[in-house]
Amino acid sequence: MQKKVLGICLAIALLEGFAGLGIEIYAIRISATYIGSSISITGVILAMVLIAIAVGYWYGGRLSQDIHTPRQALLKAGYVLSLSAISHAIACIIQLPLLAAMTASIDSPIIAAIGVGLLFGVGLAFGSTAIPLITQFLSLKYENADDNNNVDAGKNAGMMVAITTVGSVLGSTLTPILLLPYIGLMSSLALFIAALAISAYLCTRLAIQVQNDEPLSLSTHRMNYSLALAAVAVTFIFIVLNKVDTGYQTATNAWFIKQTVIDDQLAVTITDKPGQTTSSCWIYLSKQNCHWYGKITVEAIEQIEPKSLVFLGGAGMGTPSEVAHHNPDMALTVIDIDKGLPDIVEAHFLKAPIAENITFIGDDARGYLTRHRDASYDFMLIDAFQGRHVAGNLYTLEALTQFKNNSSYIMANMIGKANAEHGYSQTLFNNWHEVFGDDAYILTKTTPNKRNRDEIQNIMLCNFECPGSVRLAQVNFFNRTQPLHTDDVPRLDRYYYRAM
């Protein structure tokens, strides 16, 4: 019996840790459509998570001091677990309207990330409060037992914290790797809320069955059951009524597909940040991409006539697909960190198999080329983004110098501003000029007059005279005093929010 009770307690701790961190991954993912998914945003949300867990442990310890029977400890633990479930369910409902309101009135995504962390931190604090209470139950239950080896409060506390940490590890790893890609956001959310509700049920059920001289108050355990059931019901209703497009989930991203018409032809777009950027645009009939920067890239490729090409970043693979379809003798390699991207592109974007002369490599682009330093390509396009922002590790001096050895002809697609005051853009310009010198060229979509300079736009960088480009050193908005971006100084991160 003693082992059975201990096993139930450990199962409760495991479920609480799993659901708590799993819901946080859910919150981070669904928030990305509004505030992005950068290291800074993730770090802020995780900081709020850790604070909430610490507050829960502390408050659970305070509650334990006033509890003197095993049943009281378990009933209180079941109560806070049911509160955790209902708090998380409510947070999921109000998260998107809150984010929409915050992003409409506040420019800083950091503040929005703090709001998300605090919103879900309430449920996490309630959940972690249960761990000291269950520890108190174990100590009180066996303090008068003949075999009192388990009375050691330190051992009980260490065991409970260890198991809930294991649950947290499972929640934070299985969610992005297995749950989100294969069952989706909404089903994952239902699983997490159900896990919390089950843990509240187990805790309350164990409290009823435990031998105790104290009379059992029906109102207490019925309240626990009611709250846990309400959390499941609220979540189910939210999932049924939720009309927000959460995209096609992969382990590393969410992709949004939209059908459209361009020049009286059916086309489709793909993006990881709807309403703000479009990663690729594809016209079905002509098998061409429909972005101006994609067209410039294709024109440059026709000018160079390369035999082997590498694309760092795949998005919808519009540009490489156009090149591949119209040049079957060319060998194209697409490197993208999102390994699940090809399945989505084939099924929902291109609606056809990827061209046979395209080799897809699911890997970090720089990491792959670092491990294959001798790889040589006739042409390279750097087209890797995180929402609006370039993948900063591909634009350090060290990275660009390495790419210079991998390919003679290099183009880069970035989003920035053609003005001298925009630190984010100027950092990229200066790194490009530092590595390629007089061979550094730039192409903006429009003439950089005063209005256009203040607009966010796609800007093409080349290490050769690509179509329509001019030397970077000759444009009047190039600010040579901007510090450079190296592996040791992550300068792009510094400008990430202030500039964009």
Secondary structure, 3 states (H helix, E strand, C coil): CHHHHHHHHHHHHHHHHHHHHHHHHHHHHHHHHHHCCCHHHHHHHHHHHHHHHHHHHHHHHHHHHCCCCHHHHHHHHHHHHHHHHHHHHHHHHHHHHHHHHHHHHCCCHHHHHHHHHHHHHHHHHHHHHHHHHHHHHHHHHCCCCCCCCCCCHHHHHHHHHHHHHHHHHHHHHHHHHHHHHHHHHHHHHHHHHHHHHHHHHHHHHHHHHCCCCCCCCHHHHHHHHHHHHHHHHHHHHHHHHCCCCCCEECCCCEEEEEEEEECCEEEEEEECCCCCCCCEEEECCCCEECCHHHHHHHHHHHHHCCCEEEEECCCCCHHHHHHHHHCCCCEEEEEECCCCHHHHHHHHHCCCCCCCCEEEEECCHHHHHHHCCCCCEEEEEECCEECCEECHHHCCHHHHHHHHHHEEEEEEEEEECCCCCCHHHHHHHHHHHHHHHHHCEEEECCCCCHHHHCCCEEEEEECCCCCCCEEHHHCCCCCCCCCCCCCCCCHHHHHHHHHC
